[in-house]
Amino acid sequence: MATSPTVKCPRCGALVEWVPTSKWRPFCSERCKQLDLGAWASEAYRVPVAAPPDPDSDGRSEER
């Protein structure tokens, strides 16, 4: 007998059974889903990027 795989809720870490009847998967509940959506909407999640190079710089640091 095969068991259904489980995943951790990305918001709270609760285990969620990965089956079609798990309505909010990968979240454990509508609350966790809404909290995560709110975090994205308020830009709490960001992808870090490096600052673009200064176009006026020749790549060397200035010594003073």
N, C-alpha and C positions, 0 to 999 in steps of 0.2 A: 504494500500500500504506500503510495507516494504522498509525501506531505507537501503542502503549499509553501513556496518560499516566503520568507518574511524580510521586510526592509525596515530600517529605522525612519521614523517620521523626521523629515529635514528640519522641522521647527523645534520639536520637543524631545525627540529621540525615542519615543514610544515605539514598540514593535508593531508593525502593520502587516497583516497577511496579504500577499499579493495575489488576490483573486478578483474576478469581475464583480463580486458582491461587495467588495470594499469600496464604498461609494466615493471616498475622498482620497484614495491612494494617489501618490505616495504619502499623503498626510493622514494622520490618525482621525482627524475631525474637521468639520467645517471651520471651526475657530482657528486651528493651526493654519489652514489654507488661507483664510482671510488675513491673519497676522502676517503671513509671508508675502501675500499680495500687497499689503500696505507697506511693507518694508521696501519692496521693489518700487512702488509708486512714489515713495518719499525719497528715493535714491539712497537708501541706507546701504544697499549692496552696490559696490562699485568695482570695476575691473581696474587694477592699478596699471598705470602707464608711465613710461619714462617721459620726462620733459623733452620737447623737441629741441634740437640744437639751435643755438642762437645764430641766425643767418649772418650777422655782422662779425661773428667770431671766426678766426681761421683754425680753430681747434686747439690752439695752445692757450695755456693759462697765462694771464698777464702777471708779470713780476713788477713790483713797485719798490 
